[in-house]
Amino acid sequence: MTSIHSVVDLRSDTVSQPTDKMRARMAAAVVGDDVYGEDPTVNELEARTAAIFGKEAGLFVPSGTMGNLLAIMVHCHRRGTEALVGDLSHIFLYEQGGASHLAGVQLATLKNEQDGTFSLQELRRRIRHNDCHEPITSLVVVEQTHNICGGKVVPLAFLDELAAVIRQPGVGTGNARIALHMDGARVFNAATALGVGVERICRDFDSVSICLSKGLSAPVGSVLVGTKAFISEAHRLRKALGGGMRQVGVLAAAGLVALDEVVPLLAKDHERTKKIANAIYELKSPNITVDLETVQSNILLVEITQPKLTASDFSTRLSIVDAGEVEAGVTDKKGAGIVVKASARDWAFARVVLYHQVDDEQVELAIRKLKYVIGQYDKQWPRS
Ligand SMILES: *Cc1c(COP(=O)(O)O)cnc(C)c1O
């Protein structure tokens, strides 16, 4: 028995690796000083992305967090403003409250429904109107796909209705227009699942932040898109946030390959995610379950229904190999044990995320391990 295990890393699509083509394009990239606007590869990535999204201009930024923060800073440029975001949104939960501590903007939360939407009735009630006691509602943000809701694709009908609510005459404070921003970290996954172009999904949005480094497999970077005026302001503020980068075409080159070569393959990630979901579902375990209907893209939430078990116990167990399982044949082709990495944090579920490098063989290994571990739980805690 070899001591080197086969590792299937399903913690996040951020662990995806640059492809061989990306590395080749990166090495060959023509570069310049991007702060001077002179990096042709960055300029190409920004223009290409803007065109794909049907927007006027784009800006390459180091991270999705910076893309979202810049959008908040530009849309909420006045002092005393507020942005409305989902209470399960990445902006609210996982960006350190940058809107408040760096941009001086108050975030107000709307309760996220399980499908990643929020109540539009509630939204209407929460928009402020011309009262000097209140902050100025300047921005509403939608996350697409919705990460903590399990990679849910926020429906087009909701987006259309949201835009109609926001753009109604008389909505907002004075004639200050309320902007719509999409945290589109995984918007290409949404487009793949819906079978429509990203430009349709983002039609009514003033700005979109798109991650190249998640399922798109690039090593780093996000692109923010919007009007020329919006991008010009964001470009200015990017420098203040320390995001002015120099010969960064070497990174933008990977982004171009991501758009060309990885986006068309996202459907495979979705299929494989469903395959893992089905395998767990078919076990009909009283301890660990999945809700098949909620599996829409590359994220799967595995629910822990056994009260004596936490998500972190489950993910820890998946990450170790014991002698019993190797004897039982839960191994790769060479007889090595299987390690599956999943995310758990303090959640009531473990999160599994698929991406470019997780191929059919890795999926088979992951399923083998999941079936074994869940099977052990079912022996320990049989259906009563
Ligand atoms: C990953 C992610 C971001 C941005 O994250 P960075 O790590 O800063 O690139 C923003 N929103 C969502 C929904 C994400 O999943």
PDBQT file of the ligand as one rigid body, heavy atoms in Angstrom, charges set to zero:
ROOT
HETATM    1  C1  LIG A 401     -15.238  34.529  -4.620  1.00  0.00    +0.000 C 
HETATM    2  C2  LIG A 401     -16.359  35.451  -4.619  1.00  0.00    +0.000 A 
HETATM    3  C3  LIG A 401     -16.156  36.833  -4.658  1.00  0.00    +0.000 A 
HETATM    4  C4  LIG A 401     -14.792  37.493  -4.730  1.00  0.00    +0.000 C 
HETATM    5  O1  LIG A 401     -13.794  36.847  -4.083  1.00  0.00    +0.000 OA
HETATM    6  P1  LIG A 401     -12.235  37.141  -4.223  1.00  0.00    +0.000 P 
HETATM    7  O2  LIG A 401     -11.671  36.024  -3.454  1.00  0.00    +0.000 OA
HETATM    8  O3  LIG A 401     -12.024  38.462  -3.622  1.00  0.00    +0.000 OA
HETATM    9  O4  LIG A 401     -11.877  37.122  -5.669  1.00  0.00    +0.000 OA
HETATM   10  C5  LIG A 401     -17.272  37.640  -4.666  1.00  0.00    +0.000 A 
HETATM   11  N1  LIG A 401     -18.496  37.119  -4.653  1.00  0.00    +0.000 NA
HETATM   12  C6  LIG A 401     -18.729  35.808  -4.625  1.00  0.00    +0.000 A 
HETATM   13  C7  LIG A 401     -20.130  35.300  -4.659  1.00  0.00    +0.000 C 
HETATM   14  C8  LIG A 401     -17.671  34.925  -4.603  1.00  0.00    +0.000 A 
HETATM   15  O5  LIG A 401     -17.904  33.611  -4.577  1.00  0.00    +0.000 OA
ENDROOT
TORSDOF 0
